[in-house]
Amino acid sequence: MNSKLQNLIVPLALLFAAVALPLLVPTYYVQLASKMLLMGMLAMALNLVVGFGGLVSLCHAAFFGLAGYVLALTSPESQAASIWLSLPITMAVCGLAAAIIGALSLRTKGIYFIMVTLAFGEMLFYLFHDTKIGGGSDGMYIYFKPDVLLGSTQLIDLDKPRTFYFVALGCVLLTVWLLRTLVNAPFGHALAAARDNERRSVSLGFPVFMVRLVAFVISGVLAGVAGYFSAAQFGFVAPQLLGWHLSATVLVMVVLGGMRSVTGPLIGAMVIIGLEEVLKSSTEHWKLIYGLIVIFIVFALPGGVQQLSSLIFGRKVDAPTPGTEVWKGARSMQPEAANV
Amino acid sequence: MSEIAAKGIALRAEGLEKRFGGLKAVSNVSLDVHAGEIHAVIGPNGAGKSTLINLLSGDLPVTSGTITLGGKVITTMGASRRGLAGVGRSYQKTTIFQTSTVFENVRLSAQARSGHALWMFGNVRNDATVNQRADNALAQTGLTARAQTRANLLSHGEQRQLEIAMVLATDPQLILLDEPLAGMGQSEAKRMIDLIKGLKVRRAVLLVEHDMDAVFALADRLTVMADGQVIASGAPDYVRAHPTVRSAYLGHDHGEAA
């Protein structure tokens, strides 16, 4: 009972802080916080396949950027797109793209999977970079944020930064809930089992390919939703949003935040974006210091920033899912002889 | 088809062949595994025993031949569909979920059998049927007390027991055991032999093993392989006395002595 209460205190305090934040800080920081939340959502989405599925994907920025382009292309010239139409279309397009890319790339394993996803991501990048579909390398503007209308009444005004922030927060909370549910469900355990021991999972009768494909599609759709709102926030999409550079940055967020938990990558995203923000304004050579700090964090906290909370509070924040305690590489290094 | 089931044949393999490029690892192998029996496959190293198990489990596709499980042809099924159809296997080299608990290992096996791989809602801990099947498998293999231990902290013998428990949790009709006694000490081996003896109740067991004492203690039927082919098959006493077996497997000097 008592420990249950303790388990709730930290998340509730964080939630309270998240709700209170926009009322306390200037608009600029509210927008920065929204950006962090949406990147965090992208990182959490990626972690479903990377951390829980053991599949390192380098094409998740493509789903993120593709979503932005879908919003830009479904927005009428001189008025706002309706969220009820453009968001489902975006999710469908991203889901379809993830299903196709996943079905083809999941036939490969390990380093080849990374290379194939990278190749697909770059294909989408060049699709928008080298053709006139989305304004070529110049990108496209989204002049109006999507309308959230019920009949003719506006339910939510996304133009207001504080309102937008709460929408982003809602998306993040839904993502956390969904991913927590998935990893604790039979599906999540089957996904982790396939990561920990593919051969045994197959022989036990798990449809490993299908489980991974479904995880890849869910992850792609969530990345798309994050991309949709990001594009709406900035009012602009460019091919760079689909590029491998962003994919790799999100991967760093995942690794830095902690792959063993649902919320770790969210923290990773906040650390990375926060670092960039602080360093950019204080020094010209910020990338050098940024790199050193990232290296330091990886050395000091091999389990991710998420580990800090267990160091401080002396417990784990997320219930560990089966086999997630040790990352694959570390596991295979355990001496077999020690078991005899 | 029903003729096969009526005779109590759980698994029938006919004319199995497996080629790796020019090498014939398994050639024209036919055998029946009966329900309620342990069928041991023996033979010198490189005889094709492990390849045969991999062909039967679906880990390797056959080059030619037919495999029938309980009257149903399963030749073209992959390993995962055969697992669901009732083929359970253990591995020569321990193949478990090392960083999960013993219970989670067995629970995953039970879950796989229930076909719940894509259930996205509801916590796994609340699936009573799956948990029950996992508990039963642990009880049968004597691992109940170790349920909450992480699998990589078990002794080698216990890990081998866990291999069997995972197979049992999938509730198979046919169990394929690939050298279950490998690397075991004498007392561990004895416990494992008792465990395997109990597996054949209501099931068919195909056993590949090098320990001849164990094989003759366990087997109801024996098939001897050499160079990818079956050289003799039948009751243990018949096989033991078979001249070809004695020269091929036990060495020619034994053959002369017979």
Interface residues (C-beta under 8 A of the other chain):
Chain A: T181 L182 N184 A185 P186 F187 G188 H189 A190 A193 D196 N197 R199 R200 S201 V202 S203 L204 G205 F206 P207 V208 M210 V211 V214 P322 G323 T324 E325 V326 R331 Q334 N339 V340
Chain B: S57 G58 D59 G78 A79 S80 R81 R82 G83 L84 G88 R89 Y91 T95 I96 F97 Q98 T99 S100 T101 E104 R107 L108 S109 Q111 A112 R113 G115 H116 A117 L118 W119 M120 F121 G122 N123 V124 D127 N152 L153 L154 S155 H156 Q159 M166 T170 G183
